[in-house]
Amino acid sequence: MQTLVRSVACGAPLALLLCVAGCSEEPAPSPAPKPTPVAEWPLPDAASETALLDAAFRVDVSRIDVVFDLFPADARVLAQARVAFRMRPGQTLPVFHFEPARSAPDVALRLDGESLDLGSERDVRFFTYHGSGQTSLELERALGGGDHMLEAGGSFALADDGRRFFTDVDDVLGNGNESLFPTLNTPQELARHVLVFRVHGTEPYLLVGSGWASERDDADAQELVLDTERDVASYTVMFHLAPAASHALAQRRIAGVDVRVLSPNGGVAADQAFALLDPWLPELQAALGPFPMPRGLSVALTQRGGGMEYFGATTTSLDALRHEVFHMYFGCSTIARSYRDSWWDEAADMWYDLSSRSAVTPIAEDFRSGIVNNRSAIAKGFDVRAYSDGAAVFEAIAADLGGRQRMVQFLRHLHERRLFDPFTTWQLADEIQAWSGISFHERFRSWLYQGPEAAATGSSRWDWLHRVDTRLPDARR
C-alpha cells in the first residue's frame, strides 16, 4: 500500500506526498491541493441518543495500527495505518474521521483490499452533520457483518524546529488524532492502539506516551513501539518523540506508580515535576482508588501554559500538572459518552482542587444554561463553563450529599463502578440517585439543559488550563 501523515507540531500546514510503504527514499514535494468541499447533512433520524450515535458513527473500531517512519535530517515523516472495524447493527456505509483525506486527494485509501479514489464521489463523500463541527468521510461501499479493514497512507513535512514528533489534541475544540490516522473522534469509541515509530538516522530518540513503550531491534532504524494494551478513545492517545541530544527522560516510582518525565534541556526540570507528584499521587489514590493506568504515568513537560490529559500520559506545564493527573481518574478512565458530556470530568477536577483549598460557592438554584443541551450528542468539543459553573454544580451536589468527604466518597464509587464504561450527564444523575437516594434530575435539567446558547470557545477564568504551549525553552514568548 501507500502511506500518509500530517505535521502535528505547532499547527503546521499539511504537505502530503506519496511513497511506497517501507521505502527509505525521500519523496519530492508536490503542490498542496485545494481542500475538497464538505456538504452539510441533517442529523440522522433517531428515537434516542443511542440510536443517534449508532446512525451517525456507524462503525465500531477494534484496533488501530500505525507505522511512522521519521527522517529527522530531512524533516519528513511517512506513515501507514490499518484500522480494524465492524459495522454497527443496521448500518452499511462506513464513516470515519480522517482530516488529511479531504485536503490531500492523493492520499491512498484501501477498504478490504480495494483501492478507493478520494476524488470520486462514487468511492467517498465528505460531509458534516448539522451542528457537529466534525468533517466525516463516508466510504461508498455497502458492507455486511464481520471484520473489515481500512488502510491509509501518505507523508508530511515535520515542521517542529526541535525535530520532535508529537500529538497535539485539543478536547475543548474537539480536535483529536484524526489529524494522524483514520478513527472516530468521539469519547465513547474505544479501541486498542499500537503505534510504531521508526527513526532513520544516527541520532537516538526518546519516547513517552499512552501505555507501554518499548524498543525493538531493527537493522534499518531505531524502532520504538507504543501500545495502549487496552481499548481507549483515540483522542486520549498521546505520544511525544524527541531527540535524546536535546531532551532528558527521568523515571521514578511514586506511591507504586511508575512515572516517566520527558523534559527539554535547559528548561523546567523533571525533579520539579516529581516534587509536585510526590504528595499528589498518594493523595489521589487515597481519595479515589488505585492509579487506573497499569503502565503508570508519562509526562511531556512544557515550559508554560496549560496542559492536555491523555490515557496514562499528559503534555503539561508544572502549573497544570496536578489538574491533568487528576484527569487520569475522570476523563481518561471514567469516560464521558460524548464530548458534550465532558463538562463533568472538568467539573469534578476543578471542584476537587478548589474545594480542598477554600470554600466553593454552590451554583444558584435559578442558574440556567445549555452547557449540555446546546450541543448535539455527536458534536465535538465542550463548553468551557465546565471549569467554573461546572465546579459550582458539583459543590451543590456535595452540599446535598453531606459535604466534601461524602462527595469524594461518591466520586470514588463512580470511578470504580464506571471504569471505561462511558456514560452521559443524565446517567450521572442516575448514579447520584442510586448511591445517595437524592435526585438531581430536575436540577440538572434546569442548570445544564436550559438557557441561552454559549459559544464553544466562551471564556472562563480557568480555560488557560487547556492551552498547551509546546515551544522549547529558548523559544520567544
C-alpha positions as CSV (number, residue, x, y, z in Angstrom):
1,M,0.0,0.0,0.0
2,Q,1.0,3.7,0.1
3,T,1.4,5.9,3.1
4,L,0.1,9.2,4.8
5,V,0.6,11.7,7.7
6,R,0.4,15.3,8.8
7,S,2.5,17.6,10.9
8,V,1.0,18.0,14.4
9,A,3.7,20.3,15.6
10,C,2.8,24.0,16.1
11,G,-0.2,23.8,13.8
12,A,1.9,23.4,10.6
13,P,0.0,23.2,7.3
14,L,-0.4,19.9,5.5
15,A,2.3,18.9,3.0
16,L,1.2,15.5,1.8
17,L,3.2,13.3,-0.6
18,L,3.1,9.6,-1.6
19,C,5.7,6.9,-1.1
20,V,5.5,3.1,-1.4
21,A,5.3,1.6,2.1
22,G,8.7,0.7,3.5
23,C,10.7,2.9,1.2
24,S,13.5,4.9,2.6
25,E,14.0,7.4,-0.2
26,E,12.9,11.0,0.5
27,P,9.9,11.8,-1.7
28,A,9.8,15.0,-3.7
29,P,7.3,17.7,-2.6
30,S,4.2,18.2,-4.6
31,P,1.8,21.2,-4.8
32,A,-0.7,21.4,-1.9
33,P,-4.2,20.6,-3.3
34,K,-7.3,22.6,-2.5
35,P,-9.5,21.1,0.2
36,T,-12.4,19.0,-1.0
37,P,-15.8,20.8,-0.4
38,V,-17.8,19.5,2.6
39,A,-21.6,19.1,2.4
40,E,-23.8,19.7,5.4
41,W,-26.2,16.8,6.2
42,P,-29.1,16.8,8.6
43,L,-28.8,14.7,11.7
44,P,-30.0,11.2,11.2
45,D,-33.5,10.4,12.4
46,A,-33.3,8.7,15.7
47,A,-35.7,7.9,18.5
48,S,-33.0,8.0,21.2
49,E,-29.4,9.3,21.8
50,T,-28.1,5.7,21.5
51,A,-29.8,5.4,18.1
52,L,-28.4,8.7,17.0
53,L,-24.9,7.7,18.0
54,D,-25.2,4.5,16.1
55,A,-26.6,6.2,13.0
56,A,-24.0,8.9,13.0
57,F,-20.8,7.0,13.7
58,R,-21.9,3.7,12.1
59,V,-18.8,1.6,12.9
60,D,-17.1,0.1,15.9
61,V,-13.3,0.2,15.7
62,S,-11.5,-2.6,17.5
63,R,-7.8,-1.8,16.7
64,I,-5.7,0.9,15.1
65,D,-2.1,0.1,14.0
66,V,0.1,2.9,12.6
67,V,3.8,2.8,11.5
68,F,5.5,6.1,11.3
69,D,8.9,6.4,9.6
70,L,10.7,9.5,10.8
71,F,13.5,11.1,8.8
72,P,14.9,13.8,11.1
73,A,17.6,15.0,8.8
74,D,15.0,15.7,6.1
75,A,12.2,16.8,8.5
76,R,9.9,14.2,6.9
77,V,7.6,11.5,8.2
78,L,6.0,8.7,6.3
79,A,3.1,6.7,7.7
80,Q,0.8,3.8,7.1
81,A,-2.3,3.0,9.1
82,R,-4.6,-0.1,9.4
83,V,-7.9,0.2,11.2
84,A,-9.9,-2.9,12.0
85,F,-13.6,-2.4,12.5
86,R,-17.2,-3.8,12.3
87,M,-20.4,-2.2,11.2
88,R,-22.9,-1.3,13.9
89,P,-26.2,-3.1,13.7
90,G,-28.4,-1.8,10.8
91,Q,-25.5,0.2,9.3
92,T,-23.9,-0.5,5.9
93,L,-21.8,2.5,4.7
94,P,-18.8,3.1,6.9
95,V,-17.9,6.6,8.2
96,F,-14.5,7.7,9.6
97,H,-12.8,10.9,10.7
98,F,-9.6,11.5,8.8
99,E,-8.5,15.1,8.3
100,P,-5.8,14.6,5.7
101,A,-8.0,12.8,3.3
102,R,-10.0,15.9,2.5
103,S,-7.1,18.3,2.0
104,A,-5.0,15.8,0.1
105,P,-6.9,13.8,-2.6
106,D,-3.7,11.8,-3.4
107,V,-3.7,10.1,0.0
108,A,-4.0,6.4,-0.5
109,L,-7.0,4.6,0.9
110,R,-8.0,0.9,0.7
111,L,-11.1,-0.8,2.1
112,D,-10.9,-4.5,2.5
113,G,-8.1,-4.6,-0.1
114,E,-9.9,-2.4,-2.7
115,S,-8.3,1.0,-3.6
116,L,-10.6,4.0,-3.2
117,D,-10.4,7.2,-5.3
118,L,-10.7,10.2,-2.9
119,G,-11.5,12.4,-5.9
120,S,-14.6,10.4,-6.9
121,E,-18.0,10.5,-5.1
122,R,-18.5,7.0,-6.3
123,D,-15.9,6.0,-3.8
124,V,-16.0,8.5,-0.9
125,R,-18.1,11.5,0.2
126,F,-17.1,14.3,2.7
127,F,-19.8,15.8,4.9
128,T,-20.5,17.2,8.3
129,Y,-23.7,16.6,10.2
130,H,-25.5,19.8,11.1
131,G,-24.2,21.1,14.4
132,S,-21.4,18.6,14.7
133,G,-18.4,20.6,13.5
134,Q,-16.7,17.4,12.5
135,T,-15.8,16.5,8.9
136,S,-16.6,12.9,8.2
137,L,-15.6,10.6,5.4
138,E,-18.2,8.2,4.1
139,L,-16.9,5.2,2.2
140,E,-19.3,4.3,-0.7
141,R,-19.2,0.6,-0.2
142,A,-22.0,-1.3,1.4
143,L,-20.6,-3.6,4.0
144,G,-22.1,-6.5,5.8
145,G,-21.3,-8.1,9.2
146,G,-17.9,-9.4,10.1
147,D,-14.5,-7.9,10.3
148,H,-13.3,-5.1,7.9
149,M,-10.1,-3.3,7.3
150,L,-9.4,0.3,6.3
151,E,-5.8,1.1,5.2
152,A,-4.4,4.7,4.7
153,G,-1.1,6.1,3.7
154,G,0.8,9.3,2.9
155,S,3.6,11.6,4.2
156,F,4.2,15.0,5.6
157,A,6.8,17.6,6.4
158,L,7.9,17.8,10.0
159,A,7.6,21.5,11.0
160,D,8.8,21.4,14.5
161,D,12.2,23.2,14.8
162,G,13.3,20.8,17.5
163,R,12.7,17.8,15.2
164,R,10.1,16.5,17.6
165,F,7.0,14.5,16.6
166,F,4.1,14.6,19.0
167,T,0.3,14.6,19.4
168,D,-1.5,17.9,19.8
169,V,-5.1,17.2,20.9
170,D,-7.5,20.0,22.0
171,D,-10.6,18.5,23.6
172,V,-12.2,21.9,24.2
173,L,-12.3,22.4,20.4
174,G,-12.7,18.6,19.9
175,N,-9.7,18.3,17.7
176,G,-8.2,14.8,18.1
177,N,-5.9,12.3,16.4
178,E,-8.0,12.1,13.3
179,S,-5.2,14.5,12.1
180,L,-2.9,11.5,12.1
181,F,-4.9,8.4,11.3
182,P,-8.4,7.3,10.4
183,T,-10.5,6.9,13.6
184,L,-13.8,8.0,15.2
185,N,-13.3,11.2,17.1
186,T,-15.8,10.6,19.9
187,P,-15.2,9.7,23.6
188,Q,-17.3,6.5,23.5
189,E,-15.4,4.8,20.7
190,L,-12.7,2.7,22.4
191,A,-10.1,0.7,20.6
192,R,-6.6,-0.6,21.1
193,H,-3.9,1.5,19.6
194,V,-0.4,0.2,18.6
195,L,2.0,2.9,17.2
196,V,5.4,2.0,15.8
197,F,8.0,4.8,15.3
198,R,11.0,4.0,13.0
199,V,13.6,6.8,13.4
200,H,16.0,6.8,10.4
201,G,19.5,8.3,11.2
202,T,22.2,8.1,13.8
203,E,20.6,10.3,16.4
204,P,18.7,8.4,19.1
205,Y,15.2,9.5,20.2
206,L,13.2,9.3,23.4
207,L,9.6,8.4,23.6
208,V,6.8,8.8,26.2
209,G,3.1,8.2,25.7
210,S,0.0,6.3,26.4
211,G,0.5,2.8,27.5
212,W,3.6,0.5,27.2
213,A,6.6,2.0,25.4
214,S,9.4,-0.4,24.3
215,E,12.2,-0.6,21.8
216,R,12.7,-3.4,19.2
217,D,15.8,-4.4,17.3
218,D,15.8,-3.2,13.7
219,A,18.9,-3.0,11.4
220,D,17.5,-0.1,9.4
221,A,16.1,2.2,12.1
222,Q,15.7,2.9,15.8
223,E,12.3,1.3,16.3
224,L,10.1,2.4,19.3
225,V,6.7,0.9,20.0
226,L,3.8,2.4,21.9
227,D,0.9,0.0,22.8
228,T,-2.2,1.2,24.8
229,E,-2.7,-2.5,25.6
230,R,-6.4,-1.9,26.2
231,D,-9.2,-0.1,24.4
232,V,-9.2,3.6,24.8
233,A,-10.6,6.6,22.9
234,S,-8.4,7.9,20.1
235,Y,-8.3,11.4,21.3
236,T,-6.8,10.2,24.6
237,V,-3.8,8.6,22.9
238,M,-0.6,10.6,23.3
239,F,3.0,10.3,22.1
240,H,5.9,12.6,22.3
241,L,9.0,11.7,20.4
242,A,12.1,13.9,20.9
243,P,15.9,13.8,20.2
244,A,18.0,12.4,23.1
245,A,20.5,15.2,22.4
246,S,18.1,17.9,23.4
247,H,15.9,16.1,25.9
248,A,16.2,14.0,29.1
249,L,14.0,11.2,30.3
250,A,13.8,10.7,34.0
251,Q,12.0,7.9,35.8
252,R,10.8,7.5,39.4
253,R,8.4,5.3,41.3
254,I,6.0,7.3,43.4
255,A,3.4,5.5,45.6
256,G,3.7,2.4,43.4
257,V,3.2,4.4,40.2
258,D,6.0,4.3,37.6
259,V,6.4,8.0,36.5
260,R,8.4,9.0,33.4
261,V,9.1,12.7,32.7
262,L,10.4,13.9,29.3
263,S,11.8,17.4,29.6
264,P,13.9,19.6,27.2
265,N,17.4,20.5,28.3
266,G,17.7,24.0,29.7
267,G,14.1,24.2,30.8
268,V,11.8,23.1,33.6
269,A,13.5,20.0,35.1
270,A,11.9,16.6,35.8
271,D,12.7,17.0,39.6
272,Q,10.3,19.9,39.8
273,A,7.5,17.6,38.4
274,F,8.4,14.8,40.8
275,A,8.3,17.2,43.7
276,L,4.6,18.0,42.8
277,L,3.7,14.4,42.2
278,D,5.3,13.1,45.4
279,P,2.3,14.2,47.6
280,W,-0.3,14.3,44.8
281,L,-0.3,10.7,43.6
282,P,-0.7,9.3,47.1
283,E,-3.5,11.7,47.8
284,L,-5.4,10.8,44.7
285,Q,-5.0,7.1,45.4
286,A,-6.2,7.5,49.0
287,A,-9.2,9.5,47.8
288,L,-10.2,7.9,44.5
289,G,-8.6,4.4,44.5
290,P,-5.6,2.8,42.8
291,F,-4.0,4.6,39.9
292,P,-6.1,3.4,36.9
293,M,-3.3,3.1,34.3
294,P,-1.3,-0.1,34.6
295,R,1.8,1.3,33.0
296,G,1.9,4.3,35.2
297,L,2.2,7.9,34.1
298,S,4.1,9.6,31.3
299,V,4.7,13.4,31.3
300,A,5.9,15.5,28.4
301,L,6.9,18.6,30.4
302,T,6.4,22.0,28.8
303,Q,7.7,25.4,29.9
304,R,4.5,27.4,30.2
305,G,0.8,27.4,29.5
306,G,-1.7,24.7,30.4
307,G,-1.9,21.0,29.6
308,M,-3.8,18.2,27.9
309,E,-4.7,14.9,29.5
310,Y,-4.4,11.5,27.8
311,F,-4.7,7.9,28.7
312,G,-1.8,7.4,31.2
313,A,0.0,10.5,29.9
314,T,-0.1,14.3,29.7
315,T,1.6,17.1,27.9
316,T,1.7,19.8,30.6
317,S,3.4,22.7,32.4
318,L,4.1,22.5,36.1
319,D,1.1,24.8,36.7
320,A,-1.3,22.4,35.1
321,L,0.3,19.1,36.2
322,R,-2.0,18.3,39.2
323,H,-5.1,19.1,37.1
324,E,-4.0,16.9,34.2
325,V,-3.1,14.0,36.5
326,F,-6.5,14.1,38.2
327,H,-7.9,13.5,34.8
328,M,-6.3,10.0,34.8
329,Y,-9.3,9.2,37.0
330,F,-12.0,11.4,35.5
331,G,-11.7,12.0,31.7
332,C,-9.3,9.2,30.7
333,S,-10.7,6.2,32.6
334,T,-14.1,7.3,33.8
335,I,-15.3,8.5,30.5
336,A,-18.0,10.7,29.1
337,R,-20.2,9.2,26.4
338,S,-20.0,12.2,24.2
339,Y,-18.0,15.4,24.0
340,R,-20.9,17.5,25.4
341,D,-20.9,15.3,28.5
342,S,-17.2,16.1,29.1
343,W,-18.2,19.0,31.2
344,W,-18.5,16.7,34.3
345,D,-14.9,15.4,34.2
346,E,-13.6,19.0,34.1
347,A,-16.1,20.0,36.8
348,A,-15.0,17.1,39.1
349,D,-11.4,18.1,38.6
350,M,-11.9,21.8,39.3
351,W,-14.2,21.1,42.3
352,Y,-11.8,18.7,43.9
353,D,-8.9,21.1,43.7
354,L,-10.8,24.3,44.6
355,S,-12.8,22.7,47.5
356,S,-9.6,21.4,49.0
357,R,-8.2,25.0,49.3
358,S,-11.2,27.2,50.1
359,A,-15.0,27.3,50.1
360,V,-16.7,26.9,46.7
361,T,-20.0,28.8,46.2
362,P,-22.6,26.3,45.0
363,I,-24.5,27.0,41.8
364,A,-27.6,29.2,42.4
365,E,-30.9,27.4,42.2
366,D,-32.1,29.8,39.5
367,F,-29.0,29.2,37.3
368,R,-29.9,28.3,33.7
369,S,-27.6,27.2,31.0
370,G,-27.4,24.9,27.9
371,I,-24.0,23.6,28.8
372,V,-25.1,20.1,27.6
373,N,-28.3,20.7,25.6
374,N,-27.0,23.4,23.3
375,R,-24.7,20.8,21.8
376,S,-25.7,17.7,19.8
377,A,-24.6,14.4,21.2
378,I,-22.4,14.0,18.1
379,A,-20.8,17.4,18.3
380,K,-17.1,17.8,19.1
381,G,-15.7,19.9,21.9
382,F,-17.4,21.0,25.1
383,D,-18.4,24.2,26.9
384,V,-15.6,25.8,28.9
385,R,-18.1,26.9,31.5
386,A,-17.4,23.4,32.8
387,Y,-14.4,24.8,34.6
388,S,-16.2,27.4,36.7
389,D,-20.0,26.8,36.6
390,G,-19.4,23.0,36.5
391,A,-17.4,23.1,39.7
392,A,-20.2,25.1,41.3
393,V,-22.7,22.4,40.2
394,F,-20.5,19.8,41.9
395,E,-20.4,21.9,45.0
396,A,-24.2,22.0,45.1
397,I,-24.2,18.2,44.7
398,A,-21.7,17.9,47.6
399,A,-23.8,20.1,49.8
400,D,-26.8,17.7,49.4
401,L,-24.7,14.6,49.8
402,G,-23.3,15.9,53.2
403,G,-20.1,17.8,52.4
404,R,-16.8,17.3,50.7
405,Q,-15.9,14.0,52.2
406,R,-19.1,12.4,51.1
407,M,-18.7,13.8,47.6
408,V,-15.2,12.4,47.4
409,Q,-16.6,9.0,48.5
410,F,-19.2,9.2,45.7
411,L,-16.5,10.1,43.1
412,R,-14.5,7.0,44.2
413,H,-17.6,4.8,43.9
414,L,-18.4,6.3,40.5
415,H,-14.9,5.7,39.3
416,E,-14.8,2.1,40.4
417,R,-18.3,1.4,39.0
418,R,-18.0,3.0,35.6
419,L,-14.3,2.4,34.7
420,F,-14.0,2.5,30.9
421,D,-17.8,2.4,30.7
422,P,-18.8,5.7,29.0
423,F,-21.9,7.5,30.4
424,T,-24.0,10.6,29.8
425,T,-24.9,13.6,32.0
426,W,-28.3,12.1,32.6
427,Q,-26.7,8.8,33.7
428,L,-24.5,10.8,36.1
429,A,-27.7,11.9,37.8
430,D,-28.9,8.3,37.8
431,E,-25.7,7.3,39.5
432,I,-26.0,10.0,42.2
433,Q,-29.6,8.9,43.0
434,A,-28.6,5.2,43.1
435,W,-25.8,5.9,45.6
436,S,-27.5,8.6,47.7
437,G,-31.2,8.4,47.1
438,I,-31.2,12.1,46.1
439,S,-32.4,13.0,42.7
440,F,-30.7,15.8,40.8
441,H,-32.5,15.1,37.5
442,E,-34.8,18.2,37.6
443,R,-32.0,20.5,38.8
444,F,-29.7,19.1,36.0
445,R,-32.5,19.8,33.5
446,S,-32.5,23.5,34.7
447,W,-28.8,24.0,35.2
448,L,-27.5,22.2,32.2
449,Y,-30.3,21.7,29.6
450,Q,-31.9,25.1,29.6
451,G,-30.9,28.7,28.9
452,P,-29.2,30.8,26.2
453,E,-26.6,29.3,23.9
454,A,-22.9,29.9,24.6
455,A,-20.1,29.6,22.1
456,A,-17.9,26.6,22.4
457,T,-14.9,29.0,22.8
458,G,-16.5,31.0,25.5
459,S,-14.4,32.3,28.4
460,S,-13.7,31.0,31.9
461,R,-11.1,32.2,34.4
462,W,-9.7,28.6,34.2
463,D,-9.7,28.0,30.5
464,W,-6.0,28.6,30.3
465,L,-5.7,25.0,31.6
466,H,-6.3,23.6,28.1
467,R,-3.9,26.0,26.2
468,V,-0.9,23.8,25.6
469,D,2.3,25.6,24.7
470,T,4.9,23.2,23.3
471,R,7.6,25.8,22.5
472,L,11.1,24.8,23.6
473,P,12.9,26.8,26.4
474,D,14.7,29.2,24.0
475,A,11.6,30.0,22.0
476,R,10.4,33.5,22.2
477,R,7.2,34.1,24.1
